[in-house]
Amino acid sequence: MYNGLDRIERKTDMQGTSLRGTQGTEIQGQRLPVRMKPDMPTDSLTPVVRTTLTADICRKMVSQLIRGTWGEGERIPAERELCQKLGVGRASLREALKALEIMGMIETRLGDGTYVCKRSDFFSRPLLWAIASSSEADARELIEARTLIEVELAGLAADHATPENLRELSEHLERMEKTKKSPHEFVQADVSFHLAIGRAASNSILMNALHLIRNLLQQWILGAVAIKGVPEKAYSQHKRILLAIRNKDGVAARKEMRKHLQDMAAFAPQQHTLVED
């Protein structure tokens, strides 16, 4: 199960290596300046970044979490076992785990261990922090990005949706109809509907992009459904989106999704209310 957790190798620079002179002779134990052509471009040359052990551990753990070595809600091995597997000290490991927790990939439960978060939470916290402190122009760009992602997912869902996908979408739509007067429940059903479209589209890259903004979508929709008439309008639009997907009409699915998102963008809250306090 943990074959991917190879020991992390520490790399050091080799000193005293043989260098070849400008005439092809080797000079032992010395470093000589290298002659460059006068017109040789150097603008693209930047200092080499030497990563820390903590960064190496973090990179290794991120790789394992994304691959699904430990599933959602599963407890990862204890610190002692991870230290043994990676061949590192506890202090460096703890620093890496703190970074993973900030990323929203793991959560530490006092006295119980460390658990894997939902994939929809992966990297979401830094994104939400960035959005919370971003400018009005950035908010507009976020709306544009969301539209590009979800419009395409709707079209792909029309092409790839299975009977099971259609049943799931229908269930979420029914929940939306029943919870129009309950904002929080309506938001949950709404977001679930959009995520179900992502799954039906069978495109993991776009789905991961949608996951990144899932938490933001909840706050966005919650701010909109408080406005009279919005839940009813949103429900009708979702109904038309599902109909287009069921009819395998990609053009109509994209059109209906774009219309829905453009209408909802008009109700987007002010910048400071895009995320929870």
N, C-alpha and C positions, 0 to 999 in steps of 0.2 A: 504493500500500500504506500510505502514511503520511499520507493526506489528513486523518485525524483529528487529527494533531499540528499544530494551528494555533499560531501564535505567541501567547505569553501576553501580554496587555495589562496594563500597569501603570496602576492607577487612582489619581487624586489628588483630594482634595477641592477644590471650586471656592471660592475666596475672593472676598470683595467682591461677592457676588451681590445682586441687588435684593431687598429685603424689603418686604412690604406691611404698612403700619401697621394699627393696630386700626380706624381709620376709613377704610381703603382707600387711603391715600396711600402712595407708594413712597419709601423712604428709601435712597439710594445709599450703598454702602460701609459700612453699619452692621449690626450684629446686635442685634436687639431681643428682649427676652424675650416669649414668647408667652403670652397670657392664657388660662387654662384655667378651665373651669367648676368650681366648688367640689366638685361630686359626680362629677367625671370619674374613672373608675377608672384607676389607674396600676400596679397590682400586676403586670400582665403585661409591663410595659415593662422590658427588660433592656438593658445596654450592647451596642452593636454590636461584633461581633468583627471586627477587621481582620486578614485572613489574610496570611501571609507569602508571598513568592515561592516558597519551597521547598514550602509547602503547596499552592500552585496547581499547581506542577509535579507533585507527588505525585498530586493529584486527577486531573490529565490523564492521567498514566501508568496509574493504576488503571483508569480508564475504558477505555483502549486494551487493557489486559491482559484485562479481563473480556469485552470484545467479541471477543477473539480475534484482534486485529491481528497478534500474534505467537503462534504455536501452542505447545503444550506441548513443552518440550525445545528450542525454537528460540532461537537467539541474537538478542538485540535489537541495534539499531544501536549503533555505537560512540559514545562520549561526544561526540566532535566533531560527528558528524552530528545527534545529538539536540539539542545546543546550538544548532546552526544552524536546525533545524526549529522549535524552541520559542522561539528568540530570547532565550536566557538564558545566564548565565555558567556555567562549569564547576563552580565551588564550590557554587552553589545546586543544580545538577543532581545532584552527588554526594551531597549531604545527602538529597535526595529518593530517590535510589536506595538509600541506606542504610535509609531508612524502609520501602521496598518489600521489602527483604531481610528485615527484622525481621518484616514481615507474612507472610513465607513465600511471596511471589509471584515473586521472582526469586532467583537464586543467582549469586555471582561466583566464577568459576574462575580462579585466578591464572595469568596469562599466556595465557588462552584467551578471555576475554570474559565477558559476563553473559547468563545463560540463564533462560528462563521455567520456573518450577516446575510440577509437576503441579497441576491445578486442585483436587485434593483437599487440597493443602497451603495453598491460598489462605486467609489469615487464621487458619490453624490454630495457629500458635505463640502469638499473644496469648491465644487461647482456652485453650490448654493451660496457659499460665502462670497464668491466672486460676483455672483449676480446681485447679492444684497448691497455690495459696495460699488456696483457699476453705474455708469451714467445712463441717462435717458436713451441715448443712441444705442447703448449696448442692449437695453431692454427691447428695442425695436429689432435689433439683429437676432435676438433670441426668438422673438415671435416669427421672424422670417425663417430661421433654422428649423423651428418646430414644424412650420407649415411644409417646408421641403421634405422633411422626414416622413410626416404622417400622410401627406398626399400620396407619396410614392408607396408607402406601406399599404394604403387602401387599394391602390391599383394592383399591387402584387397579390394581395389577399384575394381579389377577384379571380386571379389566375390560379392560385394554389390552394384555396380553402377546401378543406375536407368536410364531410358531413359532421364530423365531431366538432370542428371549428365553428361551423354554422350553428350547431346546437348551443355551444358555449356563448356565442354572440347573442343568440336569441334569449338565453337566460339572463344575461346582463341587461339586455334591453327591457325585459319584463320587470327586472328590479328597478330600473330607472322609472318606469311608468308607475310603479307602486310607491315610490319614495319621493315623488315630486315635492311633497310638503315637508320633507325631512332633509335639509341641506347636506348634512354629513353623510347620510346613507346614500343620497343621490350622487354625491361626489365619488364615493367608493365604487358605485355601479358604473359611473361614467368613466373613471380611470380604468376600471377593469375591462370595460368595453374596448377602449383604445389599446390596451395591452394585448387583448385577445386578437385584435386585428394584426398587431405586430407578430404574434405567434402564427397566425394564419398565413402571413406573407412569406414565411419560411426564409427569411433573410436575417441571419444572426447579427450581422454588423449593424444594420439599421435598427434591429431590435435592441441591441446594446445601447445605441445612441438614444433610443426612446426611454430605456431604463434610466439613463442618466438624468433625464428631466422629469421623471415620474413624480417625485416629491414636489417639484415646482408646479406641475400640472394640478395637483390636488389643491394647492393654495389659490392658484389662478381661478379654477372652476368654483371653488368655495366662495370667492369674492363675487363671482358673476351670478350664481344661483340665488343669492340673497335679493337680487333685483326681480321685481314682479314680472312674470311672464317669461323669464329666461329659461327656467326648467322645462316648461311646455315646448318652447321653441327648440331647445337643445334635444329634447326627446324626439320631436318630429324629424329633425335633421339626422339623428342617429338611425332612425327607422328607415329613412331613404338611403343612407349609406349601406345598411345591411341588405336592403333590397337589391341594390346594385351589385354587391358582392355575391349574393345568392344567385343572381342572374348571370354571373361571370362577365359582367360588363365593366372592364377596367377603366374605360374612359368616363363612364358615369360615376364610378366609385371615386375617382380622383376629383371629378367636378364637385360632387356632393361634399367630400371631405374639405376641399379648399373653401367652399362657401361656408361651411360650418366654422372652420377655424378663423376665417376673416370676420365673421359675425361676432365670435367670441372675443377676438382681439380688441374689439371696440369696448369691451367691458373689463379689459385688463386693469388691475388695481395699480395704484401708484407704486413707484420703485421700492419704497421702504416696506411695502406690505406683500412683496412677492414671496417672501419666505417667512416661516414662523420665527417668533422671537425666542 
